[in-house]
Structures are given as structure tokens and as C-alpha cells.
Amino acid sequence: MRMLAIVVAVAGLASNDASRFAGSYVPGGAIQTARLTTGAIVAVADRAAGPDPSWGSSLLYVAAASGAPTPTALCDRVFYASRPLPLPSGEVAVERGVAGPVVAGHVRVDDLTIDAITVSGPRTHAARTIYATTGFEAHLAALAGDELVVYLVQPNVASLRAIDWRTGRERVVVASLPPYAHDFAVDGGALVVHNRDAQHHERETIDRIDLANGNITRLDTR
């Protein structure tokens, strides 16, 4: 398994809503949930049977109806331990991929997409690709207005991108960051990011990144 990419997964792999999906994913596997405005719940849940779970998760959906409705699988090939991100359109954005070729002496580079999945209605299961690239992971860090903030980890570089979730228009916010970022949070027009210091990897940093111009303010070093 490509551990570098797994590192950027958001901490906290389960929630109280995870019990709604019992029996629908690998026992003890990673699960990330989100609630929709309808009261329904979606989850990215580990369903991998093999030794590499990188793209072995699925997006699951359970309605808000009373009782215990059975979860529905909406799409597969979702990144391990990633989170579903509800969009204002009612779709749910997920990071998906296809494993690339194995090259001896190199970390595998995969085909990556950010897809918007329709979760209900006549087009349920429909997938709309918002963004496509290659690398280790295109981590959905946050939703900021009309843009998805994507932490893209590729060979020899990690960067912060803003992708318009309606049109797919991309802009680079920060061209190079250390490849260990996690715990992203939107703060007004900025993104607060936990990472490792570029020069001293044993140190944890907290930065505030202005999403309009990419300016970085160091808030703390531990």
C-alpha cells in the first residue's frame, strides 16, 4: 500500500452515524460519514478484500426514513479513509482512482478523479467527473464557496488546488507544500492546515493559507 498517500487522510475514521452501515463494510475497516440536508447519511466505507485497500472503498447511502433501511452502494473505487463531501447541488463529491502500472523501484502513480455522485432521484448512481489528474492522491480538503479545495500529492511535489465544482475550472493556490498535510479547516477565506515543517520533519506546523492569493501565515510550530 502506498503509505505516503494514506498519510494525508483526515484523522477520525468513524462517527456515531457509522452504526447505520454495520455489515456493509469490512469489520474494523475505515469509514467516514456525512449528513445531507435531507437527513440522509452517506459514507465512504472500506470494502477491500485484497492487501491494497487504496481504491477499495465505496460510497454508501442510507435514507433518513425511520427504521433501519439497508444502505445502498452508489459507486466504487473510492480512496481509502477519505471523506464524502456534500455539494450544494445535492450531489456528493468523492475522490476516486484507478491503480497505475507497477514500476520497479518507484511508487505507483494512479489515475485520479474528483467525481460528483447523484445520491437520489432518477439519476441515482450517476457520476460526473469534476477533475482528473494523476498522482498518489487528490485529497478533498474542503468546500469553500464555489470551489473544492484539493490537496494534490504527486511524485516529488504536493500542492493546493481550487476546483470550481460546477465547471471544473482549476487554479493553483500553492504550488508546493510538504506532503504530510492533514486536518484541514476553512476559516473565512482561508484554509487552516496541519503539516510537517519542510526542513524539520519532526516538527508539526499549523498554517493559515489565504485561498485568494496563496499567502501562508504560520500560526504555530510544535
N, C-alpha and C positions, 0 to 999 in steps of 0.2 A: 504493500500500500504506500502511496506517495505521501509521506508524513508531513512534508512541508506544507502542502495544500490543506491538510487536515487541521494544522495548527491554527489557521485563521477562522475556523468555525467558532460561532458565538458560544460562550460558556453557558451552561444551564441547558441540558438536553431534554428536559421534560417539564411538564406543568401539571396542575391539577386536572386539566382537560384531557391529559393523556389516557386516563382510565376509560374514556369513551371509545378508545381504539384498541382496547385489550383484545388479544387474539388475532389482530390484523397485521402484526409486525413481529419481528424476531424478538423473542423474550430477552429482556435486558438490553435490547438494541436502542439506538439513539432515536429520539422523537422530539420534534419541535412543533408547537401548535400556535394557531392564531384564531381569533374570533372575528367573524364577519359582522357587518351591521345588522344582518338578518337574524343574528343569534346562532347561526350555523358555525361549525368549527372545522377548520382544515388543519392538516398535519403533514409534515414531511417525516416519514417513518422508515426505518431501516428494514428492508425485506431481502437483503442479500443472502444468498445461500453459499457463495464461494468465499475464498480467502481475501479478495479485494472488494471492499464494500463501497469504493469511491462513487460509483454511479448505481448503486443497488437499492436506493430508496425510492419511494413512490409518494405522490401527493394524494392524500386521502381526504374524504369529505364525509361529514356526518351532519344531518339536518338538525334544526332546532326543535323538532317535534318532540312531544312528551313521550315517555317510554324510553326504549333503548334501540333506536334504529341502527341497522347494520351499516358500517362505514362503506363508502364506495371509493374504489381506486380510480383516480382521474387521469394520471399519467405516470410513466415510469422514468428511469434514467435520471433521477434527481440526485443532487450531490449529498453525500453522507453528512448528517448532522447540520444541514443547512436549514434555514427557516423559510416558511411561506410568507409572502408579503402581499397583503390585500391591497388592491388598487381602487381608486375612486370609481372606476368603470364597473366594479363588481367582479372583475377578473382577479386572479391570484398569480403573482409573479413568482417564479421559481428558477433556480439555476440548474441547468441540465447539461449532459455531456455524453460524448461517445469516446471510448478509450482509443488513443492513437497507437501507432506501431511501437513495439518494444525494440529499442536500440541499445545494444550492449554498452555499458559504461555511461549511459545517460538516463536522466529522469524522464519518464514518459510524458509527452506533450499531447494533450487531448483536444478534441473539438468541443467548444463551449458555446452554450446559448443561454440567454435570458428569455424565457417564454412566459407569456400571459395565458393562463388557462381559464376557460369558461367553466364555472362550477355548478351552474344550474340553468334550467330552461332548455329550449330545443337544441341549443348548440353545446350542451354539456359535453365535456372532454375536448372541445376544440382548443388547439394550441396555436397561438400567434407569436412568432419569433420577433422579439423587440431588438435583440442584439446578438451578434455572432462573432466569435473570435477563436483564437487558440491559446493554450496555456495550461496552467495547473488548476486554477480556479477563478471564476468570476463571481466573487462573493457579493451578495446583495446586502450592502451595509445599511441602507436606509432609504426612505422615501422623503424627498424634500420638494414640496410643491409639485411641479410637473415633471420632476426628474427622479430617476432611480440613481442613487449613489452606489457605484460599483467599485469594489476593491479588487483589482485585477492582478493576479500573481502569474507571471510568465518567467521563462528562463532568464536569469540574471537581472530581472527587474520586477518591481511591484509598483503599481500606480493607482491613482484615484481618478475615476471617470464619472461623469454625469451623463445619463442617458435619458432623453425625453421618452417617457413610457408610451406616449401616443404615436410619435413619429419615428422613434429610433435614432434621432439625431444625437450624435456623441460629441462631447467636448472633454478635453483633458483638464482636470482640476490641479493635480500634482503629478508631474511626470515620473518621479522616483521617490519611493518610500521604503523603509526597511520592511522585509517580507514576513513580519510577525504580528501584524495589527489584529486587534480584537476589541470587543465591547464598544461598538460604535453607537453614538447617540447624537441626534440633531439638537442643536442649541441655537434657536433663531435661524440666522442664515449661515450657520457654521456646523461643522461636524467635530465632535469630541472623540478622539481616537486614543486607545491604549496601544502601545507598541514597545519595541525594544530600541534602546539607543543605537544609532548607526555605528558608533565607534566602540561602545562598551556594551556588548550584548547581554551582559549580566544585569544591566540596569533597565528598569521599567520606566517608560515615559508616558505622559499624558499631554497630548497636543490638541489645540483648537485650530481647525483648518477652515478658513473662510471659503465657502463654496462658490462665491462670485469670482474671486481672484486667486485663490490658492495660497494666500498668505498663511503662514504657520506661526502660531504663538505657543511657546512651551509653557504649560501650566504647572507641571511637576515632573521631577525625576526621583525615582526611588531606588 
